[in-house]
Amino acid sequence: MSKTVGSGTGSIGTTRGATSRTRRKNAAGNRTGIGWKHGTDVQGNGRKVKCNYCSKTISGGIFRFKHHLAGTREDSEPCATVPQEVKELMLKIVAEAKEASLKKRKFDEDCSEEIEKDNSSQSKGKGILNFVTKGKGDGTQVTINRMMKKDLKEQVDYQCSLFFYTSALPFNVVKNPKFEKFCEMVGRYGIGYKPPSYLDMREMLLKKVVANIDVTLEEFREEWERTGCSIMSYGWTDRKRHCICNFLVNSPKGTIFLYSLDTSDISKTTDKVMKMLDDAIKFVGEENVVQVVTNNAAN
C-alpha cells in the first residue's frame, strides 16, 4: 500500500514539476519573456503593456508589444524612442516567430506528401528530417529583410516627396517612365550611389543625352523617307502671356518633337505663319512631308 501511495505521490510530484517547468514564460505571474524587460503589465493579465520608452499602452498582449518595439507597423504603432539595439533585437524575435509559424504551416501541408513519396521507413525519416532542417536560419533572414524594407520604403517615399516639394516639381513627374526607370537603376546599383554633380548635369551628361537624341532623330528620318510623315504645329500661351508654337513630326514609327518658337514678338500674319511652317518642312525634307496639321488658335 505504502509503495503504491509513494509511487502515486512521486508521480504527482513529477507531474507538478513538469507542469511548473513547462509554464509559458509570458503567462500571468510568470514574466520571464524578453519583451517584459521593456514594458510593464498594466492590468496584471498580460493584455495591456505599457512601453518603458514612449509610455504608450499597447493592447493585444506581449506579441503586439514586440511589434511595437520592432517598428514593423503590424498590429501596432511603432515606438519612436526605442533604442536601436532593442529595435533590432525585437525585429529578429518577431521575424523568427513569423518564420516558425510559416514553417509549421508548410510542414503540416507537405509532411503527408513527403511521407507518401518515401517507400521505406528509413527514407521516410530522412525525408522528414531534411524537410525540417533544410535551410535553417535562411528564412528568418528573409523575413527580417522584408520587415526592414517595409520600414525603409516609408523613409524613402518621404525623402522622395521632400525632393519634389522643395524643387517645386509637378506631381505628374512620378508618372514619367524615365523617373520609374531611374528608381529601378538606383535599386540595381545598391548602397553607395551618389547623384551626378552640377557640372556633370550641365556639361557631360547633357551632351550625351543630346547625342542620343540626334541618333534617334536620324532613325526617324530614315522612316520618313520610306513612309512619309505629317508636320504638326500648335500654339499656346503660358502664365506670363508668352506665345509658344511647338512643331512635331508624326509617322508610323511614332511622334517626335522638333522644336519650339517664342512667337510673342511675331505678328501672326499669313506670311509669318507660312514662313514658320516652311522652315519646319525644309528641316524635315520637302519630299518626305505628306501633310501639315495645325490648330486654329488665335495665338
SVG drawing of the C-alpha trace seen along z (x, -y; Angstrom):
<svg xmlns="http://www.w3.org/2000/svg" viewBox="-9 -92 40 94">
<polyline fill="none" stroke="black" stroke-width="0.4" points="0.0,0.0 2.8,-2.4 4.6,-1.7 1.6,-2.4 0.9,-5.6 4.6,-6.6 4.6,-5.9 1.4,-7.9 2.8,-10.8 6.0,-10.6 4.0,-10.7 2.0,-13.6 5.2,-15.4 6.8,-14.7 3.7,-15.9 3.6,-19.1 7.3,-19.6 6.9,-19.1 3.9,-21.5 5.9,-24.1 8.8,-23.7 6.6,-24.0 4.6,-27.0 4.5,-29.6 7.1,-32.3 4.6,-35.0 1.7,-33.6 0.2,-35.8 2.6,-35.8 5.5,-34.4 7.0,-37.4 10.4,-35.9 9.9,-36.7 12.4,-39.2 9.6,-41.5 8.7,-42.2 12.1,-43.7 11.0,-46.7 7.3,-47.0 5.0,-46.9 1.9,-44.7 -0.9,-47.3 -3.8,-45.0 -1.8,-42.0 -3.2,-39.7 -0.7,-40.5 -3.3,-42.0 -2.1,-45.6 1.6,-46.5 3.0,-50.0 6.2,-50.8 9.1,-51.8 10.4,-54.2 7.4,-56.1 5.0,-55.4 2.3,-54.3 0.0,-51.4 -0.3,-48.7 -3.3,-46.4 -3.2,-42.8 -0.5,-41.3 3.2,-40.9 3.2,-39.8 1.9,-43.1 4.2,-44.9 7.2,-43.3 6.0,-44.6 5.6,-48.0 9.3,-47.9 10.4,-46.4 8.6,-49.1 7.1,-46.7 3.7,-48.6 2.0,-45.2 -0.9,-45.3 0.6,-48.3 2.1,-51.7 5.9,-51.8 7.8,-53.2 9.6,-56.5 12.1,-56.4 13.2,-52.8 17.0,-52.3 18.3,-50.9 19.8,-47.8 16.4,-46.9 14.6,-47.6 16.9,-45.3 16.6,-42.6 12.8,-42.7 12.8,-42.7 14.8,-39.5 12.5,-37.9 9.3,-38.7 10.8,-37.6 11.8,-34.3 8.4,-33.8 6.8,-34.6 9.2,-32.2 8.5,-29.4 4.8,-29.9 5.2,-29.7 7.4,-26.6 4.9,-24.9 2.1,-25.6 4.2,-24.4 5.2,-21.3 1.5,-20.4 0.7,-20.8 3.6,-19.0 4.5,-16.4 1.9,-13.8 3.0,-14.3 6.7,-13.8 5.9,-10.6 4.0,-9.2 7.0,-9.8 9.3,-7.6 8.7,-3.9 10.9,-2.7 10.6,-3.8 14.2,-4.8 13.9,-7.0 10.7,-8.5 12.7,-9.6 15.4,-11.1 12.9,-12.9 11.1,-14.4 14.4,-15.4 15.7,-17.0 12.4,-18.9 12.5,-20.2 16.2,-21.2 16.8,-22.3 17.7,-26.0 17.6,-26.6 18.1,-30.3 17.7,-31.4 14.0,-32.0 14.4,-34.1 16.9,-36.4 14.5,-36.8 11.7,-37.7 13.9,-40.3 14.9,-41.8 11.3,-42.0 10.3,-43.8 13.2,-46.2 12.4,-47.0 8.9,-47.9 10.2,-50.5 12.8,-51.7 10.1,-52.1 8.3,-54.6 11.6,-56.6 12.5,-56.5 9.0,-57.7 9.1,-60.5 12.6,-61.6 11.3,-61.4 8.3,-63.6 10.6,-66.2 12.7,-66.3 9.6,-67.0 8.2,-69.7 11.5,-71.6 12.2,-71.5 8.7,-72.7 8.3,-69.7 4.8,-68.9 3.4,-65.7 2.8,-64.1 6.6,-63.7 6.2,-60.4 4.2,-59.1 7.2,-59.7 8.6,-56.3 12.1,-57.8 11.6,-58.6 10.5,-55.0 13.5,-53.7 15.8,-55.9 14.5,-54.5 14.9,-51.0 18.5,-51.7 19.3,-53.2 18.0,-50.0 20.2,-47.9 23.2,-49.9 22.6,-49.4 24.0,-51.2 26.5,-53.9 25.0,-55.6 25.9,-59.3 24.0,-61.5 25.9,-63.3 27.5,-66.7 26.1,-70.0 28.9,-70.3 28.2,-66.8 24.5,-67.6 25.1,-70.7 28.0,-69.5 28.9,-65.9 25.5,-64.3 23.6,-66.9 25.9,-66.5 25.5,-62.7 21.7,-63.0 21.7,-65.4 23.9,-62.9 21.5,-60.1 18.6,-62.2 20.4,-63.0 20.8,-59.3 17.1,-58.7 16.3,-61.6 18.3,-60.0 16.4,-56.8 13.1,-58.7 14.5,-60.5 15.1,-57.1 11.5,-56.2 10.2,-59.5 12.0,-58.8 10.3,-55.4 6.8,-56.1 6.4,-59.9 5.3,-62.0 3.0,-64.7 4.1,-68.0 2.0,-69.1 2.1,-72.5 0.1,-74.1 0.3,-77.3 -0.4,-78.0 0.2,-80.8 1.9,-80.3 1.2,-82.1 3.4,-85.0 1.5,-85.5 4.3,-84.2 3.1,-82.8 4.8,-79.4 4.5,-77.4 5.5,-73.7 6.4,-71.7 6.2,-67.9 6.5,-65.2 4.3,-62.2 4.9,-58.9 4.2,-55.2 7.3,-55.0 5.8,-57.5 5.7,-61.2 8.8,-63.2 9.2,-66.7 11.2,-69.0 11.5,-72.4 9.5,-75.4 9.4,-79.0 8.6,-82.0 6.2,-83.9 5.3,-86.6 7.0,-89.3 6.0,-87.9 2.8,-89.2 0.5,-86.4 0.1,-87.2 -0.3,-84.7 3.2,-85.3 4.8,-84.8 2.9,-81.6 3.7,-80.2 7.4,-81.1 7.5,-79.1 5.8,-76.1 8.1,-76.3 11.1,-76.2 9.8,-73.1 9.1,-71.5 12.7,-72.2 14.1,-70.8 12.2,-67.5 12.6,-67.4 10.0,-68.6 10.0,-65.2 9.0,-63.5 6.1,-65.7 2.7,-64.3 0.6,-66.9 0.6,-69.7 -1.7,-69.8 -2.2,-73.0 -4.6,-74.2 -6.8,-77.3 -5.9,-79.0 -5.7,-82.8 -2.1,-82.8"/>
</svg>
